[in-house]
Each structure stands twice: as structure tokens, then as C-alpha cells.
Amino acid sequence: KGLFQILGFAKKQWYVMVCLILLLFVQAFCELTLPGYTSDIVDVGIQNQGVEYPVPEQMRKETYENLRAFMDETGKSRMESAYHLEDGGYRADIGGMEKEDRKKLQESMLPAEMLVYFLMSDSEDAVKMREQMLSGLPEETAGTMSKDFAEDPAAAVAAFAEPVLKQLEAYPDYMAEAMGIRFVIAEYQAMGREMDAFQMGYLKSMGIRMLGIAVIAMAASILVAFLSSRLAAFTAKDLRKRVFSKVMGFSNSEMNQFSTASLITRCTNDVQQIQMFVTVLFRMVAFAPIMGLGAILKVVETTTSMAWIIVLAVLAVLLLIIVLMLVAMPKFKQMQKLVDGLNLVSREILTGLPVIRAFGREQVEEKRFEAASGDLMRTQLFTSRALAMMMPTMMFIMNGVSVLIMWVGAGKIDTGNLQVGEMMAFLIYAMHIVISFLMISMVSIILPRATVAAERIREVLDSETLILDSDSPVSFPEGGRGEVEFSHVSFRYPGAEEDALSDISFTAKPGQITAVIGSTGCGKSTLVHLIPRLFDVSEGSVSIDGVDIRNVPLKELRKRIGFVPQKGVLFSGTIASNIRFGNQDAADTLVREAAGIAQAREFIEEKEDGYAFMIAQGGNNVSGGQKQRLSIARAIAKQADIYVFDDSFSALDYRTDAALRRALKEQVADAVVIIVAQRISTILHADQILVLEDGRIVGRGTHEKLLAENEVYQQIAASQLSRDELEGKGA
């Protein structure tokens, strides 16, 4: 499941995957062909002096006639169809024949070749074989044969052909073929061919072929590595983009479902795990079964007498892999969660460092960090120890297989049932099979972590986004000025038992300032978060210029809103780039004007670089008040129809607050302005003040009206204003 899920992430590059599979087959074919050539070099090139087949490609006329004398009519017909007279001898294209035809020719010619070689050849081997044969016969028979061969060799051949042939037929196939090879070598020598040069020519030819195949295998391997890396990098890039795009569309509800630390881990560490796996997916995971299956087929083709050794090795490797998966898999799943926890602790400590220092909590937080780090370390050590046992065990299995093949193969070579080259090829194929399973076992290390990472990424990608564009979007009417209307709005947080806002109805008109005030936790910020659809209403509707904002594309909606959050947020870059954040085309004059309205021009111009001053990550190199003023300037520079200030003046002193509000009123005289405030002094001159308590509007009107009629407002005012201000003298 995890493997297919990861492949699903890479499906955009399906054509690269197809190319990789084809290249893997080419590489496997080349690497599996080389042991066969090695076997031929040993068995044919060295042992047989370069003679490949036990039937000659050339022979003398007398040899041809001698062979015909000991062949039946079928054999004669086959030999006559294969050989043709050329330059006083006979020649045949043995190597160019079909395998089945060559086999039939060998079956017909081998008995005759053995007879001719045994009875008529004067080579040292033939003489020794005749002596050995005679020594094994009864003394009287051996003496008669020796006398006849000495007096009349031709008559002796005719007389003893049948009994000798019967004895030769009892030889195993490999001995018959070996004698056929000796016959061919003796014939070539009799024709005057230099066998050393012939042998060297064969070895050179095989060496050149092997070099060519090795070059092709190397080129395929390089291409596989290159394309695998490219595929992995593209998949990682695409995944990061998809996850980040998904997170960018999250409402506050989805952000609460996944912690920020977890989302960072999923975007970085989890994607990296998948990239690592895709990199080795084709170089190891896909290549291993192709190579292993190909090697098994080659073993079956070469010899099956030692196949039980391969079965034993495969069972041992499978047992090791199963044990490893059962032991390490749960820990790999746990490891990713521990990485999340470590990131969370690190982020909290680094973000809250000033508070930690102020309260003298350094040692406590260090211990907290060490605990999270220690949990991760112990889990990593456990998996590392489990995996550390794998490689030595695999090497023990491989070496054991090699020793076993040598031991069994030596016995078979001794009895003549196996050739040295065949045993070498079998050993190489066996190593390919074991290494293929070793590669598969390596997957057991990478796949669990990659599977967990894929599931975590899939959780983000498959998570339901609550705030989406309408299926039938509409646009705001032409000439609309941004009038905001709440109509019987109620809102409940996901999973909450009670409404955070209940039956909220009001209208914020252009050219007016609408203020929202109330005690902490009464729902002020929640209310204004509904305007840019950071949350969606549970009941009722929020409209702008008479159009329900849920029916308008989010991009179009938020384009009309200048939003200043409760906590000033700046981004790395210059002061000018932060002010232009919502309006990239803002001219320098507009940037300076927005900074002036936000009462930020003075501290900006005091800095050496002015508007080119670099803001550190998170705005850590400016004060809280400066950060808030730059956030306000950013909203003003957007030149929106609706301005929402979510308790954005709390970090300003009274003088700066008053100056900013005066300048703001002049600048945005035609816009809708909604201000959330804790301080009554900020909203004294608002055209409409809404008083919230427990998520409900319990009062509305001007400052004077509420001060006279609303008990909740009176309590807030009494806690913040002096007697003179309450009586209107200081207002």
C-alpha cells in the first residue's frame, strides 16, 4: 500500500518511470550475460583451447570419409547437408546453425568421432586412452587387439569398431562431448592450424564482447541513477508545492487540526524521506526482483543439481527480512512522531526565549528539550542496532552460500558431472540472487519510514478544507463601496459545544468607523475573522455590497480587505517590501504616505538604510509597537475598500494612537473601517460601537449613548477612564 501510495505521488513523471524500467531490463540482461561468457572463457577458451563445439567446422577429406564409415544413413545425410567441399576439405558453419539442428548433428557425429579418435588418432591422448582400454580387457583379448593394431591398423579398426563403440556408448554425455572436443583439436592440429593462436583469438573475441556488454551495463546504470535522482527531486518538489498550497488554503480550523511544527516536519522531513525512497526505488527496489528472477532462470538453464542451495539461501534471507520488519517497523512509525515532538519543543523554546529568560526557566526548558531529544535518540538507537545486525548476517549468508557451492561443486567436478566454468557461473548467479534479496531487505529499512511519511503527507492532502470557493461564484457589483452586513450570524468552533457568536446583526457603512469592544474572550476577534472568511459562519450570512461573501471567490473577497491582525506579523525583507506586501505595485510615494499615516515614518527614517532596512525573520529586530505600525501601514498601502483592525493599536502609546487615528480618518474617509479594541480611548469617536458579551451584542451606538444607557459599556468605561473623561470633560 505504502509503495503504491509513493508511486502515486510520482505519477506525473510516468514516462520517466517507464524509461527506468526498460533501462533496468537492459542492465539486468547485460549483467546476467557476463557470467555465461566467464564460463565459456574457462570451459571453452582455457580447457578446450577455444573449441566451442564437439564437431569440427573444418576437416580433411580422409577424416570425412572415416566418419562416414561409422555412421548410419541418417547420420550420413545430416553430415552431408551440413558440410560442403571447399579447398580440398570439408567446411560447415556450425556456429550459425539452429541449436536443434546442431544438437542432432552432434548426436549423429559424436559416436563416429569417438571411434575415429580412439582407434585411428595418433595423438598422445588417443594412444593413452587405447592403452587404458586395453589394460581393462582380458589379457588374451588385449594381446590380440595390440597385435592386430600393430600388423594391420585398418583391419583392426574394422574388426574392433563394434565392441569399442558399445563400450564408448556407456560413457556419460559430458565425456562423449569432451572426446569430441579432443577429436576436433586433433583434426585442427593435423590440418596445420596453430591452436595457441586459435585459442588466443577466441579469448580476445570473448573479452571484447564482455567489454562491450559491460559498457552497455555501465551506461544503463548511469542513466538509471540520473533519471532516478531527477524523478525523486521532481516528486519532492511537487509534493512540497502540493502540501504548501494545501496549507495555504487552510482556515484556522484546519490549522488547529495540524500543529505548525507538524506541518513543517511534513513539508520538509517527510518529503525528504519520500525523496530518498524514490531515489533508490528503481536503483534497488525495482532492480532487485528483475535481477533475482533473471538469475534464477539462468541457474535453471545452467544446472539444477545445486538449486537447493539457492532455495536455502533465499529462505534464510527471507527469515532475516521478516524478523527485521517485525522488530523495526513499529519503531519507524514512532520515530516520525518523536521528530514532530522535538520540532514542537524546539520551536516553542526558541520563540519564547525572552519569556523563558525573564522567568528563569532556562534549566527547566533545557531538560524538556533533552527529554524530547533523548526519546528520539533511544528510538533511533534501537532501529540502528536492529539494522546493524542485518549487514553482518547477510554477509554470513553470502559467504556460507559461496563455501557450500564450492564444496558441492568440487565434488561434482571430480565426478565429471560439472565443469569448472559452470560452477563459476552458478556461483555468480547465486550471488546475484542473494544480493537481490539483500537489496529487498534494504527496502525494509527505507520503506517503513517512507510509508509513514507518505501517510502523514496524505493526511494533509486529503484533509477537508472547510473554506472553499463556491461552485457557482459571483462577483461584487460594479461601483460597490464595501458595505458590510452581518445578518443573524452565529458561529461555533469545530468540536465546540456552544456558539462563540450568537445572532449577530449589524451593518458597517462606508465612510463610518464601526468599533467592537468587550471583555477578553467575548468573541471580538472571531467576529472580524468572519469578514475575510478565515472562518465561515455556522448560521446567518455576512454580505458585502449585498452579496453573500461565501459566493464570491476568496481572492476577489480578500482583495477588497485591508486586514491588520491582533499580533503584528512581518516577513523577512526590507521595510518597503513589507509595506508593499498587499500591493506589489505601490509607488514609493504611496509607501511613504502609508508609513506616515501609521506613524511609522519617524522611526523608519532614523534607521541608516531607511525603507531599505532589512527586517529579520518574524520582525525580531523591531519593537512590538514598530511591528504593529508597519502592519497598519501595510494595510493602508493596499488601498482597500474595507479596513479591519483587530486590536491593532494595543502596543501604541496614547499619543501615537490618537495621531494615527486622526490621520487614518482623513485617509480612509470613504472606506468601511472596523476596529476591534480593548481600550475605550481608541474608539471614542467611532460612528458605531458594538458591545459584545459572551458572543452576543448587548449594546450599540455612539460612545455618549452607550455611556448613558449600557451597563456593560459603563463598567468597561469605569475601569479605564477618569471621572472627568466619564463626565465628558476629557473626551
Secondary structure as UniProt FT lines:
FT   HELIX           2..9
FT   HELIX           11..13
FT   HELIX           14..40
FT   HELIX           41..47
FT   TURN            49..50
FT   STRAND          58..60
FT   HELIX           61..69
FT   HELIX           73..82
FT   STRAND          84..86
FT   TURN            87..88
FT   STRAND          89..91
FT   TURN            95..96
FT   HELIX           99..120
FT   HELIX           124..135
FT   HELIX           139..151
FT   HELIX           153..169
FT   HELIX           173..190
FT   TURN            191..192
FT   HELIX           195..248
FT   HELIX           252..257
FT   HELIX           260..265
FT   HELIX           266..270
FT   HELIX           271..280
FT   HELIX           281..285
FT   HELIX           287..302
FT   TURN            305..306
FT   HELIX           307..351
FT   HELIX           353..358
FT   TURN            359..360
FT   HELIX           362..388
FT   HELIX           390..415
FT   HELIX           420..462
FT   TURN            478..479
FT   STRAND          484..491
FT   TURN            494..495
FT   STRAND          501..508
FT   TURN            510..511
FT   STRAND          513..518
FT   TURN            520..521
FT   HELIX           524..529
FT   TURN            530..533
FT   STRAND          539..544
FT   TURN            545..546
FT   STRAND          547..548
FT   HELIX           549..551
FT   HELIX           554..559
FT   STRAND          561..564
FT   STRAND          573..574
FT   HELIX           575..579
FT   HELIX           580..582
FT   TURN            584..585
FT   HELIX           588..597
FT   TURN            598..599
FT   HELIX           601..606
FT   TURN            608..609
FT   HELIX           610..612
FT   STRAND          614..615
FT   HELIX           617..619
FT   TURN            620..621
FT   HELIX           624..637
FT   TURN            638..639
FT   STRAND          642..646
FT   TURN            648..651
FT   HELIX           654..667
FT   TURN            668..670
FT   STRAND          672..677
FT   HELIX           680..683
FT   TURN            684..685
FT   STRAND          688..693
FT   TURN            694..695
FT   STRAND          696..701
FT   HELIX           703..709
FT   HELIX           711..720
FT   HELIX           723..726
FT   TURN            727..728
//
